[in-house]
Amino acid sequence: MTTTPSTPQVVFACVRNGGRSVISRVLTEHYAGGRVTALSAGTQPGEHIHPEVARALEALGLDTSHEEPTLLTRETIAASTMAITLGCGEECPFVPGVTYRDWPVADPGGQDDETVRTIIGDLDARVRDLLTELVPDLELPASVLDAD
């Protein structure tokens, strides 16, 4: 999808780009219906996303098969409207003109399924609130968590 000036772009950043940032990006893309572009990246990207995160998102009907950890760069941030940091705020490059927010959310890496699901629930609520702020006329579909 091509980003236009009226299409907000958000980059979600964590350390390994294997959990929180991926969850946030996948949820944003799912709910935004093309009205927001979401990216995810890490300050020290791992080799793959956390398997427990992939399992939990797949169980909710969200595809993670194309998710690969990516290095967070100044260019990625500069091309974005907003940068959301999730545990890497002090390592995240600062770019003037970009709005930064920090979401203090636990790392799902190595956690049990119930904990991962709780973290997804927290991020789901935050993403839905963010989308309502960025695109006030967006009609959000039901939460993926309501499908259970």
C-alpha positions as CSV (number, residue, x, y, z in Angstrom):
1,M,0.0,0.0,0.0
2,T,1.2,3.5,-0.8
3,T,1.2,6.0,2.0
4,T,-0.4,9.3,1.1
5,P,-0.2,12.5,3.2
6,S,-3.6,11.7,4.6
7,T,-2.6,8.1,5.6
8,P,-1.0,8.1,9.0
9,Q,2.0,5.8,9.3
10,V,2.9,4.3,12.6
11,V,6.1,2.4,13.5
12,F,6.0,0.1,16.5
13,A,9.4,-0.5,18.0
14,C,10.7,-2.9,20.6
15,V,14.1,-4.5,21.1
16,R,13.9,-7.8,19.3
17,N,11.0,-7.0,17.0
18,G,9.7,-10.4,17.9
19,G,6.7,-9.8,20.1
20,R,5.1,-6.5,21.2
21,S,5.9,-4.5,18.1
22,V,4.7,-7.4,15.8
23,I,1.5,-7.8,17.8
24,S,0.8,-4.1,17.6
25,R,1.5,-3.9,13.8
26,V,-0.6,-7.0,13.0
27,L,-3.5,-5.7,15.0
28,T,-3.2,-2.2,13.5
29,E,-3.2,-3.5,10.0
30,H,-6.2,-5.8,10.8
31,Y,-8.4,-3.1,12.2
32,A,-7.3,-0.1,10.1
33,G,-8.6,-1.4,6.8
34,G,-5.9,0.4,4.9
35,R,-6.5,3.7,6.6
36,V,-3.3,3.5,8.6
37,T,0.1,2.1,7.6
38,A,1.8,0.1,10.3
39,L,5.4,-1.0,10.5
40,S,7.3,-2.8,13.1
41,A,11.0,-2.8,13.8
42,G,13.6,-3.5,16.6
43,T,16.6,-1.8,17.9
44,Q,18.4,-5.2,18.1
45,P,16.2,-7.5,15.9
46,G,16.2,-11.2,16.6
47,E,16.2,-14.0,14.0
48,H,12.5,-14.6,14.1
49,I,9.3,-13.6,15.9
50,H,8.6,-15.3,19.2
51,P,6.9,-18.7,18.5
52,E,4.5,-18.1,21.4
53,V,3.4,-14.8,19.8
54,A,3.0,-16.4,16.4
55,R,0.9,-19.2,17.9
56,A,-1.4,-16.8,19.8
57,L,-1.9,-14.5,16.9
58,E,-2.6,-17.4,14.5
59,A,-5.2,-18.7,17.0
60,L,-7.0,-15.4,16.7
61,G,-7.0,-15.7,12.9
62,L,-4.1,-13.3,12.3
63,D,-1.4,-14.3,9.8
64,T,2.2,-14.0,11.0
65,S,3.8,-16.1,8.2
66,H,5.4,-13.1,6.6
67,E,6.7,-11.4,9.8
68,E,10.5,-11.0,9.9
69,P,12.4,-8.9,12.5
70,T,13.6,-5.7,10.9
71,L,16.2,-3.1,12.2
72,L,14.7,0.2,13.3
73,T,16.3,3.0,11.4
74,R,16.1,6.8,11.6
75,E,14.7,6.7,8.0
76,T,11.9,4.4,9.1
77,I,11.0,6.8,11.9
78,A,11.3,9.9,9.8
79,A,8.9,8.4,7.2
80,S,6.3,7.9,10.0
81,T,3.7,10.1,11.6
82,M,4.2,8.4,15.0
83,A,6.6,6.1,16.7
84,I,5.4,3.8,19.5
85,T,8.1,2.4,21.7
86,L,7.6,-0.8,23.6
87,G,10.5,-1.3,25.9
88,C,13.2,0.4,23.8
89,G,12.6,4.1,24.3
90,E,16.1,4.9,25.3
91,E,17.6,3.1,22.3
92,C,15.1,4.5,19.8
93,P,16.6,7.2,17.5
94,F,15.0,10.6,17.9
95,V,13.7,12.3,14.8
96,P,12.3,15.9,15.2
97,G,8.7,16.2,14.0
98,V,7.7,12.7,14.7
99,T,5.3,12.1,17.6
100,Y,6.7,9.5,20.1
101,R,4.7,7.5,22.6
102,D,5.9,4.8,25.0
103,W,3.6,1.9,25.8
104,P,4.9,0.1,29.0
105,V,3.8,-3.4,28.1
106,A,5.5,-6.7,29.2
107,D,7.6,-8.7,26.8
108,P,5.7,-11.8,25.7
109,G,8.9,-13.7,24.7
110,G,9.2,-16.9,26.7
111,Q,5.9,-16.5,28.4
112,D,3.1,-19.0,28.8
113,D,0.0,-18.9,26.5
114,E,-2.2,-17.2,29.1
115,T,0.3,-14.4,29.7
116,V,0.8,-13.8,26.0
117,R,-3.0,-13.6,25.5
118,T,-3.1,-11.0,28.3
119,I,-0.4,-9.0,26.6
120,I,-2.3,-9.2,23.3
121,G,-5.4,-8.0,25.1
122,D,-3.5,-5.0,26.5
123,L,-2.1,-4.1,23.0
124,D,-5.5,-4.7,21.4
125,A,-7.1,-2.0,23.6
126,R,-4.2,0.4,23.0
127,V,-4.2,-0.1,19.2
128,R,-8.0,0.4,19.0
129,D,-7.7,3.6,21.0
130,L,-4.9,4.8,18.8
131,L,-6.8,4.1,15.6
132,T,-9.8,6.0,17.0
133,E,-7.5,8.9,17.6
134,L,-5.7,8.8,14.2
135,V,-8.8,8.1,12.1
136,P,-11.8,9.4,14.0
137,D,-14.3,8.3,11.4
138,L,-12.9,4.7,11.2
139,E,-15.6,2.1,12.0
140,L,-13.6,-0.5,14.0
141,P,-14.6,-4.1,13.6
142,A,-15.2,-6.2,16.7
143,S,-12.1,-7.1,18.6
144,V,-10.3,-10.3,17.5
145,L,-10.5,-11.2,21.2
146,D,-14.3,-11.1,21.1
147,A,-14.4,-14.0,18.6
148,D,-13.6,-16.6,21.2
